[in-house]
Amino acid sequence: MDERGLIKAISAILPDGSTADDCAVIPHGGELLLLSTDMLHETTDFPVGMTDAEIGWMAAAVTISDLAGMGSRPLALLLATGLDRPDRLAGITEGAARCCRTYGADLVGGDTDAHTELTLVSTGLGTAEQVVRRRGARVGDVVCVTGSLGGAQAALSGYDDYWERLIAPQPRVAEGLALNAAGATAMMDISDGLAMSLHDMLGVNECGFAVETARLPGPAGVPEAEARAFALSGGGDFELLFTIPPENFPVAGVEATAVGRVVAAHGVWADGVPLPAEGYMHRWG
């Protein structure tokens, strides 16, 4: 079984729609509170060679990226650390706190215990007056991505120029806020790859998505076919995937590329061919 199948199997236990987005949304007074949590393990999530401070940054960044993916403003983060060695805590905490400060949030606490493998669980809180969910894409909207795609996968595949892209993700907080204000109809971060993310959106929308691979902003300096493959299915980029009415695009201050259209047929296509849900996913068995 894979991660998405497992979540679908337990979704009936939770309130309706609880598993549709990366953040829980809770009305509070005149605003919305957003909460997200992520678990990272050293052997599966932190490439060999990362410092403890870089590991702390990444643990904070992946959760802040979830908040950005719904157009919210990060406020605070908790970090639970299962430590294989206690001397690692200072560096991890420094890196996480630096990431939080960079994006206007505070590292406000957490928990520690002993583990055989370094394991970090980050929980983030954000606020918004309105949010952009994965559901909401409309036929005729343009499908867009921020920044460039495939850099993290390029680093994993031996292109050392992209190492920083892999180990130091940059959550698109300002872009998420701007896209929220500009009328984006659906949005999420691309942590598991573009193809997988398009299928995640497909699961909560009645429309479909058609992209053109020639438009994908892939990693420079990588052979064309490889760059397109990395851009389609490589994980770890933490850019934003969003749909928006064509008359609202481009959005001032947001570096983004229109890569396709929202279509009436229910499916995901690349260059007119069905696109499999390929990308990063946890699996059992």
VOBA-1610 file (N, C-alpha, C; in pm, whole numbers, padded with zeros to 5 digits, always signed):
BEGIN
Met+00085-00119+00000Met+00000+00000+00000Met+00088+00124+00000Asp+00041+00231-00065Asp+00116+00356-00065Asp+00049+00457+00028Glu+00119+00569+00047Glu+00075+00672+00142Glu-00065+00724+00111Arg-00092+00752-00017Arg-00222+00808-00051Arg-00334+00707-00035Gly-00307+00581-00066Gly-00406+00477-00043Gly-00437+00459+00104Leu-00334+00468+00187Leu-00352+00455+00331Leu-00437+00570+00386Ile-00408+00693+00341Ile-00485+00808+00387Ile-00631+00795+00344Lys-00654+00750+00220Lys-00791+00732+00173Lys-00865+00629+00258Ala-00794+00525+00303Ala-00857+00419+00380Ala-00906+00467+00516Ile-00839+00568+00573Ile-00880+00616+00706Ile-00959+00747+00700Ser-00984+00798+00579Ser-01048+00929+00567Ser-01189+00931+00625Ala-01258+00816+00622Ala-01396+00812+00674Ala-01400+00832+00825Ile-01290+00809+00894Ile-01285+00826+01039Ile-01284+00973+01076Leu-01235+01058+00985Leu-01213+01200+01013Leu-01327+01284+00958Pro-01339+01409+01003Pro-01441+01498+00946Pro-01427+01510+00795Asp-01537+01531+00727Asp-01539+01537+00581Asp-01440+01642+00530Gly-01356+01602+00435Gly-01261+01693+00374Gly-01132+01712+00450Ser-01115+01644+00562Ser-00997+01666+00645Ser-00867+01628+00575Thr-00872+01534+00483Thr-00749+01488+00418Thr-00731+01546+00278Ala-00812+01645+00241Ala-00809+01697+00105Ala-00694+01795+00081Asp-00641+01854+00188Asp-00537+01955+00174Asp-00420+01924+00268Asp-00311+02000+00252Asp-00194+01980+00337Asp-00209+02042+00475Cys-00306+02130+00492Cys-00328+02196+00620Cys-00471+02177+00666Ala-00489+02165+00797Ala-00621+02175+00856Ala-00656+02324+00868Val-00782+02358+00844Val-00827+02497+00848Val-00935+02509+00956Ile-00910+02598+01053Ile-01000+02612+01167Ile-01042+02758+01181Pro-01172+02788+01169Pro-01216+02926+01192Pro-01189+02967+01337His-01138+03088+01355His-01108+03138+01489His-01129+03289+01490Gly-01237+03332+01553Gly-01268+03473+01550Gly-01296+03518+01407Gly-01229+03624+01365Gly-01250+03675+01230Gly-01147+03627+01130Glu-01069+03525+01166Glu-00968+03476+01074Glu-00968+03324+01071Leu-00883+03268+00987Leu-00868+03124+00977Leu-00730+03085+01030Leu-00728+02980+01111Leu-00602+02922+01155Leu-00571+02800+01068Leu-00446+02786+01025Leu-00403+02672+00946Leu-00297+02595+01023Leu-00310+02463+01026Leu-00215+02378+01097Leu-00169+02267+01004Ser-00038+02241+01008Ser+00018+02134+00927Ser+00131+02068+01005Thr+00152+01939+00979Thr+00261+01868+01046Thr+00330+01775+00948Asp+00460+01756+00966Asp+00540+01672+00877Asp+00640+01591+00959Met+00664+01467+00916Met+00762+01381+00980Met+00874+01348+00881Leu+00998+01368+00924Leu+01114+01341+00839Leu+01210+01247+00910His+01265+01151+00834His+01360+01054+00888His+01495+01071+00817Glu+01601+01047+00889Glu+01733+01072+00832Glu+01761+00986+00709Thr+01728+00857+00713Thr+01766+00770+00602Thr+01685+00794+00476Thr+01563+00846+00489Thr+01477+00864+00371Thr+01463+01008+00327Asp+01492+01105+00414Asp+01460+01244+00382Asp+01580+01339+00382Phe+01689+01303+00449Phe+01803+01392+00457Phe+01922+01331+00383Pro+01958+01386+00267Pro+02072+01331+00192Pro+02200+01331+00274Val+02282+01232+00251Val+02410+01220+00320Val+02494+01345+00290Gly+02553+01401+00395Gly+02636+01520+00379Gly+02574+01645+00436Met+02445+01641+00471Met+02380+01758+00530Met+02430+01781+00673Thr+02446+01907+00709Thr+02480+01940+00846Thr+02353+01938+00931Asp+02370+01939+01063Asp+02253+01941+01150Asp+02172+02069+01131Ala+02239+02182+01109Ala+02168+02308+01085Ala+02087+02301+00956Glu+02142+02239+00853Glu+02068+02223+00727Glu+01948+02132+00746Ile+01964+02029+00827Ile+01853+01938+00857Ile+01742+02014+00929Gly+01778+02100+01025Gly+01679+02179+01095Gly+01605+02274+01002Trp+01680+02338+00911Trp+01616+02427+00812Trp+01515+02348+00730Met+01555+02232+00678Met+01465+02156+00593Met+01338+02115+00669Ala+01353+02072+00794Ala+01237+02028+00871Ala+01137+02141+00888Ala+01186+02262+00910Ala+01096+02377+00921Ala+01039+02416+00785Ala+01121+02412+00682Ala+01081+02460+00549Ala+00968+02377+00490Val+00971+02245+00509Val+00867+02163+00445Val+00730+02194+00504Thr+00724+02227+00632Thr+00596+02260+00694Thr+00553+02402+00658Ile+00646+02495+00656Ile+00614+02631+00613Ile+00566+02631+00469Ser+00621+02542+00387Ser+00577+02531+00248Ser+00431+02488+00238Asp+00388+02397+00327Asp+00246+02358+00329Asp+00157+02478+00359Leu+00199+02562+00454Leu+00122+02683+00486Leu+00119+02778+00367Ala+00234+02792+00299Ala+00241+02879+00181Ala+00150+02827+00070Gly+00139+02695+00058Gly+00061+02634-00048Gly-00088+02659-00039Met-00135+02714+00074Met-00276+02751+00087Met-00292+02902+00100Gly-00183+02976+00077Gly-00191+03121+00077Gly-00199+03183+00213Ser-00136+03120+00314Ser-00142+03173+00449Ser-00008+03232+00492Arg-00012+03304+00604Arg+00106+03365+00660Arg+00155+03282+00779Pro+00275+03226+00775Pro+00325+03145+00888Pro+00340+03228+01015Leu+00300+03169+01128Leu+00313+03236+01257Leu+00413+03168+01349Ala+00399+03036+01364Ala+00479+02966+01465Ala+00501+02822+01424Leu+00604+02762+01482Leu+00637+02624+01452Leu+00686+02553+01578Leu+00641+02429+01596Leu+00690+02340+01700Leu+00775+02232+01634Leu+00883+02191+01699Leu+00971+02089+01642Leu+00998+01981+01745Ala+00951+01860+01717Ala+00980+01744+01801Ala+01098+01670+01740Thr+01196+01636+01822Thr+01319+01574+01772Thr+01343+01441+01842Gly+01343+01334+01763Gly+01387+01204+01811Gly+01534+01191+01778Leu+01619+01199+01877Leu+01763+01215+01857Leu+01838+01083+01871Asp+01921+01054+01772Asp+02014+00942+01787Asp+02134+00982+01872Arg+02166+01114+01874Arg+02274+01168+01959Arg+02229+01304+02013Pro+02240+01326+02142Pro+02190+01452+02198Pro+02267+01574+02151Asp+02393+01559+02109Asp+02471+01674+02068Asp+02421+01736+01937Arg+02328+01671+01868Arg+02278+01722+01742Arg+02169+01827+01760Leu+02111+01835+01879Leu+01994+01920+01899Leu+02025+02068+01875Ala+02139+02117+01919Ala+02169+02259+01906Ala+02173+02303+01760Gly+02242+02226+01675Gly+02250+02262+01534Gly+02115+02255+01466Ile+02038+02150+01494Ile+01905+02135+01435Ile+01815+02251+01475Thr+01819+02288+01603Thr+01736+02398+01651Thr+01776+02530+01587Glu+01906+02554+01573Glu+01953+02677+01511Glu+01904+02688+01368Gly+01914+02577+01291Gly+01870+02580+01152Gly+01720+02601+01139Ala+01642+02535+01223Ala+01497+02550+01219Ala+01456+02692+01258Ala+01520+02748+01360Ala+01488+02884+01403Ala+01522+02986+01294Arg+01634+02964+01226Arg+01673+03056+01118Arg+01573+03052+01003Cys+01525+02934+00968Cys+01425+02922+00863Cys+01297+02993+00905Cys+01254+02972+01029Cys+01133+03037+01077Cys+01146+03189+01068Arg+01259+03244+01116Arg+01278+03389+01111Arg+01274+03441+00969Thr+01331+03365+00876Thr+01335+03407+00736Thr+01195+03429+00680Tyr+01100+03350+00726Tyr+00964+03357+00671Tyr+00862+03415+00768Gly+00912+03490+00868Gly+00823+03565+00955Gly+00755+03486+01063Ala+00807+03368+01096Ala+00748+03284+01200Ala+00844+03271+01317Asp+00796+03213+01426Asp+00878+03187+01544Asp+00882+03038+01573Leu+00999+02989+01611Leu+01011+02854+01665Leu+00980+02863+01814Val+00866+02806+01857Val+00815+02836+01991Val+00825+02719+02088Gly+00879+02605+02046Gly+00893+02493+02138Gly+00893+02360+02066Gly+00868+02253+02142Gly+00866+02120+02082Gly+00884+02013+02186Asp+00954+01907+02148Asp+00976+01793+02237Asp+01103+01723+02193Thr+01164+01648+02285Thr+01282+01568+02249Thr+01270+01431+02315Asp+01323+01329+02245Asp+01341+01198+02307Asp+01451+01124+02232Ala+01480+01003+02274Ala+01587+00925+02213Ala+01531+00831+02107His+01596+00827+01988His+01558+00738+01879His+01683+00669+01825Thr+01664+00554+01764Thr+01777+00490+01696Thr+01809+00561+01565Glu+01710+00627+01504Glu+01729+00704+01381Glu+01679+00845+01405Leu+01756+00945+01361Leu+01711+01084+01375Leu+01577+01101+01305Thr+01478+01148+01380Thr+01343+01169+01330Thr+01293+01303+01379Leu+01245+01387+01287Leu+01196+01520+01322Leu+01050+01533+01282Val+00971+01591+01369Val+00830+01619+01341Val+00807+01768+01363Ser+00776+01840+01255Ser+00751+01984+01264Ser+00602+02011+01247Thr+00550+02098+01331Thr+00409+02135+01327Thr+00400+02286+01317Gly+00333+02334+01212Gly+00328+02477+01186Gly+00189+02535+01201Leu+00182+02663+01238Leu+00058+02738+01251Leu+00067+02862+01164Gly-00039+02885+01085Gly-00046+03005+01004Gly-00185+03067+01012Thr-00199+03186+00956Thr-00328+03254+00955Thr-00358+03308+00817Ala-00486+03325+00790Ala-00530+03383+00664Ala-00675+03431+00679Glu-00713+03528+00598Glu-00853+03569+00593Glu-00932+03478+00501Gln-00866+03426+00399Gln-00923+03327+00309Gln-00811+03236+00264Val-00843+03113+00226Val-00741+03019+00183Val-00769+02974+00041Val-00666+02922-00024Val-00680+02858-00155Val-00659+02708-00134Arg-00760+02631-00165Arg-00753+02486-00146Arg-00713+02417-00277Arg-00691+02287-00269Arg-00666+02210-00391Arg-00792+02204-00477Arg-00906+02202-00413Arg-01034+02202-00484Arg-01069+02345-00525Gly-01120+02361-00645Gly-01163+02493-00688Gly-01122+02528-00830Ala-01041+02442-00896Ala-01000+02467-01033Ala-01122+02473-01125Arg-01118+02562-01225Arg-01229+02581-01317Arg-01182+02560-01459Val-01267+02501-01540Val-01235+02480-01681Val-01202+02615-01745Gly-01090+02619-01815Gly-01044+02742-01878Gly-00936+02812-01801Asp-00920+02780-01671Asp-00808+02836-01594Asp-00676+02792-01656Val-00573+02871-01636Val-00439+02827-01674Val-00378+02752-01556Val-00298+02650-01588Val-00223+02573-01489Val-00082+02631-01485Cys-00035+02669-01367Cys+00092+02739-01356Cys+00177+02682-01243Val+00306+02707-01252Val+00400+02670-01145Val+00491+02788-01119Thr+00531+02804-00993Thr+00629+02906-00960Thr+00769+02853-00984Gly+00863+02945-01001Gly+01004+02909-01007Gly+01038+02810-01115Ser+01128+02718-01082Ser+01168+02611-01174Ser+01152+02478-01104Leu+01139+02372-01183Leu+01113+02239-01131Leu+01229+02145-01165Gly+01243+02041-01085Gly+01340+01936-01116Gly+01478+01956-01059Gly+01502+02067-00991Gly+01636+02092-00939Gly+01677+01995-00829Ala+01584+01964-00738Ala+01617+01871-00631Ala+01648+01733-00687Gln+01569+01689-00784Gln+01594+01558-00845Gln+01725+01560-00924Ala+01758+01673-00985Ala+01886+01683-01055Ala+02001+01663-00958Ala+01991+01720-00838Ala+02096+01702-00737Ala+02108+01556-00698Leu+01995+01489-00678Leu+01997+01347-00642Leu+02054+01261-00754Ser+02048+01312-00876Ser+02096+01236-00992Ser+02239+01273-01030Gly+02306+01348-00943Gly+02448+01374-00965Gly+02483+01510-01020Tyr+02387+01598-01038Tyr+02416+01733-01086Tyr+02442+01822-00964Asp+02569+01831-00927Asp+02606+01892-00799Asp+02574+02040-00791Asp+02557+02107-00905Asp+02524+02249-00903Asp+02389+02274-00835Tyr+02307+02170-00823Tyr+02174+02185-00765Tyr+02167+02136-00620Trp+02281+02114-00558Trp+02282+02062-00421Trp+02205+02152-00324Glu+02226+02283-00332Glu+02156+02375-00242Glu+02006+02371-00263Arg+01965+02350-00386Arg+01821+02340-00415Arg+01760+02221-00342Leu+01837+02113-00330Leu+01790+01992-00264Leu+01784+02009-00113Ile+01889+02063-00053Ile+01900+02061+00094Ile+01844+02186+00161Ala+01819+02291+00086Ala+01773+02416+00146Ala+01649+02468+00074Pro+01536+02396+00084Pro+01414+02440+00016Pro+01373+02580+00062Gln+01318+02656-00032Gln+01277+02794-00006Gln+01124+02803-00020Pro+01051+02795+00089Pro+00904+02801+00080Pro+00858+02930+00012Arg+00757+02919-00072Arg+00710+03033-00151Arg+00598+03107-00077Val+00635+03162+00039Val+00536+03229+00124Val+00482+03355+00059Ala+00570+03445+00014Ala+00525+03569-00048Ala+00443+03541-00173Glu+00487+03441-00250Glu+00413+03406-00372Glu+00274+03352-00338Gly+00266+03266-00235Gly+00136+03212-00196Gly+00039+03320-00153Leu+00089+03418-00077Leu+00004+03529-00035Leu-00043+03611-00154Ala+00049+03638-00248Ala+00012+03717-00366Ala-00088+03642-00454Leu-00069+03513-00470Leu-00161+03435-00553Leu-00298+03424-00489Asn-00302+03413-00357Asn-00429+03413-00285Asn-00504+03542-00314Ala-00435+03655-00302Ala-00498+03786-00324Ala-00538+03806-00470Ala-00466+03741-00562Ala-00491+03762-00706Ala-00601+03674-00762Gly-00656+03583-00681Gly-00768+03502-00728Gly-00732+03365-00778Ala-00620+03307-00732Ala-00591+03167-00766Ala-00708+03080-00721Thr-00748+02986-00805Thr-00867+02905-00776Thr-00834+02774-00705Ala-00713+02723-00725Ala-00667+02601-00658Ala-00516+02612-00645Met-00460+02553-00537Met-00316+02567-00517Met-00267+02462-00418Met-00141+02424-00433Met-00072+02337-00339Met+00077+02346-00366Asp+00159+02298-00273Asp+00302+02295-00302Asp+00337+02165-00373Ile+00452+02166-00442Ile+00489+02054-00529Ile+00598+01972-00461Ser+00578+01934-00338Ser+00683+01862-00266Ser+00709+01722-00322Asp+00607+01659-00380Asp+00621+01521-00427Asp+00634+01509-00579Gly+00650+01621-00648Gly+00662+01620-00792Gly+00537+01672-00860Leu+00552+01730-00979Leu+00440+01791-01051Leu+00334+01688-01088Ala+00373+01575-01146Ala+00275+01475-01189Ala+00192+01427-01071Met+00258+01395-00960Met+00186+01348-00842Met+00093+01457-00789Ser+00138+01581-00791Ser+00057+01691-00742Ser-00065+01715-00830Leu-00049+01703-00961Leu-00164+01717-01051Leu-00267+01608-01023His-00223+01488-00994His-00317+01381-00959His-00381+01406-00823Asp-00308+01467-00730Asp-00369+01505-00603Asp-00481+01606-00626Met-00458+01703-00713Met-00564+01798-00747Met-00679+01730-00820Leu-00645+01636-00907Leu-00749+01563-00980Leu-00844+01494-00884Gly-00792+01443-00774Gly-00873+01368-00679Gly-00980+01449-00610Val-00968+01582-00611Val-01066+01666-00541Val-01137+01764-00635Asn-01112+01753-00765Asn-01179+01838-00863Asn-01252+01751-00966Glu-01356+01805-01024Glu-01432+01732-01126Glu-01377+01755-01266Cys-01284+01849-01282Cys-01224+01880-01411Cys-01092+01804-01424Gly-01015+01837-01528Gly-00886+01772-01550Gly-00779+01873-01584Phe-00658+01823-01608Phe-00543+01911-01626Phe-00460+01862-01744Ala-00431+01953-01837Ala-00350+01921-01955Ala-00230+02013-01957Val-00109+01954-01953Val+00013+02035-01953Val+00094+02006-02078Glu+00177+02102-02112Glu+00268+02090-02227Glu+00411+02087-02173Thr+00479+01976-02196Thr+00611+01960-02134Thr+00714+02060-02186Ala+00695+02112-02308Ala+00789+02210-02361Ala+00787+02339-02279Arg+00678+02361-02205Arg+00666+02483-02125Arg+00725+02467-01984Leu+00756+02348-01944Leu+00801+02326-01807Leu+00935+02395-01783Pro+00946+02471-01675Pro+01073+02537-01643Pro+01167+02441-01571Gly+01235+02357-01647Gly+01320+02254-01590Gly+01457+02307-01554Pro+01541+02222-01494Pro+01674+02265-01450Pro+01768+02293-01567Ala+01828+02410-01567Ala+01924+02447-01672Ala+02049+02362-01661Gly+02111+02336-01776Gly+02236+02260-01777Gly+02218+02110-01772Val+02093+02063-01776Val+02062+01920-01776Val+02007+01886-01915Pro+02046+01775-01976Pro+01993+01738-02107Pro+01841+01745-02112Glu+01787+01787-02225Glu+01644+01822-02235Glu+01552+01710-02189Ala+01571+01589-02236Ala+01481+01479-02199Ala+01487+01451-02049Glu+01608+01456-01994Glu+01624+01431-01852Glu+01563+01545-01770Ala+01583+01668-01816Ala+01528+01784-01745Ala+01376+01777-01741Arg+01313+01735-01849Arg+01166+01725-01852Arg+01120+01616-01756Ala+01190+01505-01753Ala+01153+01397-01661Ala+01167+01443-01516Phe+01275+01514-01486Phe+01293+01565-01350Phe+01181+01664-01315Ala+01147+01752-01410Ala+01044+01853-01384Ala+00907+01790-01363Leu+00880+01680-01431Leu+00749+01615-01420Leu+00735+01533-01292Ser+00837+01457-01257Ser+00818+01359-01150Ser+00918+01369-01036Gly+01011+01464-01041Gly+01106+01479-00933Gly+01045+01546-00812Gly+01072+01495-00693Gly+01021+01555-00571Gly+01120+01653-00511Gly+01077+01721-00404Gly+01166+01805-00327Gly+01184+01947-00375Asp+01101+01994-00471Asp+01119+02130-00521Asp+01050+02235-00435Phe+00935+02203-00376Phe+00860+02295-00289Phe+00825+02426-00358Glu+00799+02416-00489Glu+00738+02528-00560Glu+00586+02517-00544Leu+00511+02610-00604Leu+00366+02608-00596Leu+00306+02572-00731Leu+00208+02484-00729Leu+00124+02453-00843Leu-00009+02524-00819Phe-00056+02599-00918Phe-00182+02670-00899Phe-00257+02686-01031Thr-00388+02705-01017Thr-00473+02738-01131Thr-00530+02876-01107Ile-00550+02949-01217Ile-00594+03088-01204Ile-00660+03130-01335Pro-00763+03214-01331Pro-00822+03261-01456Pro-00716+03330-01542Pro-00719+03307-01673Pro-00613+03363-01759Pro-00604+03515-01753Glu-00717+03582-01726Glu-00714+03727-01721Glu-00643+03778-01595Asn-00621+03690-01497Asn-00553+03729-01373Asn-00404+03696-01374Phe-00355+03639-01483Phe-00216+03595-01492Phe-00145+03672-01602Pro-00020+03715-01582Pro+00066+03691-01466Pro+00027+03777-01346Val+00084+03741-01231Val+00060+03811-01105Val+00186+03889-01069Ala+00169+04017-01040Ala+00282+04104-01010Ala+00364+04048-00893Gly+00494+04041-00912Gly+00584+03997-00806Gly+00599+03847-00793Val+00531+03770-00878Val+00537+03624-00870Val+00602+03569-00997Glu+00719+03506-00980Glu+00785+03441-01093Glu+00715+03307-01117Ala+00643+03295-01226Ala+00565+03175-01253Ala+00552+03153-01402Thr+00523+03030-01439Thr+00509+02990-01579Thr+00377+02919-01599Ala+00304+02958-01702Ala+00183+02887-01740Ala+00224+02763-01819Val+00188+02645-01770Val+00233+02520-01833Val+00117+02439-01892Gly-00007+02487-01878Gly-00119+02411-01933Gly-00251+02477-01902Arg-00359+02395-01917Arg-00496+02444-01899Arg-00576+02345-01817Val-00677+02399-01750Val-00778+02315-01687Val-00881+02280-01793Val-00911+02151-01806Val-01000+02103-01912Val-01121+02032-01851Ala-01223+02013-01933Ala-01347+01954-01882Ala-01332+01805-01852Ala-01256+01732-01935Ala-01239+01588-01914Ala-01162+01562-01786His-01201+01455-01715His-01139+01425-01585His-01016+01337-01607Gly-00899+01393-01592Gly-00775+01320-01611Gly-00658+01416-01610Val-00539+01361-01623Val-00416+01442-01631Val-00342+01399-01757Trp-00307+01497-01840Trp-00240+01469-01966Trp-00114+01555-01979Ala-00013+01500-02040Ala+00108+01572-02079Ala+00127+01555-02228Asp+00122+01664-02302Asp+00133+01660-02449Asp+00029+01567-02510Gly-00091+01567-02452Gly-00201+01488-02506Gly-00204+01342-02467Val-00105+01297-02390Val-00094+01158-02347Val-00122+01149-02197Pro-00199+01050-02150Pro-00224+01038-02006Pro-00093+01035-01927Leu-00089+01115-01821Leu+00031+01128-01739Leu+00014+01046-01612Pro+00097+00944-01589Pro+00086+00864-01467Pro+00117+00946-01343Ala+00068+00899-01229Ala+00094+00965-01100Ala+00230+00918-01048Glu+00335+00972-01109Glu+00472+00935-01071Glu+00535+01047-00991Gly+00610+01010-00888Gly+00677+01106-00803Gly+00716+01042-00673Tyr+00741+01125-00573Tyr+00784+01073-00443Tyr+00662+01029-00363Met+00666+00907-00307Met+00556+00858-00224Met+00607+00748-00133His+00564+00753-00006His+00596+00645+00086His+00515+00521+00052Arg+00579+00405+00061Arg+00512+00278+00030Arg+00545+00174+00136Trp+00453+00083+00156Trp+00472-00031+00247Trp+00459-00162+00168Gly+00541-00257+00199Gly+00533-00386+00130Gly+00592-00381-00008
//
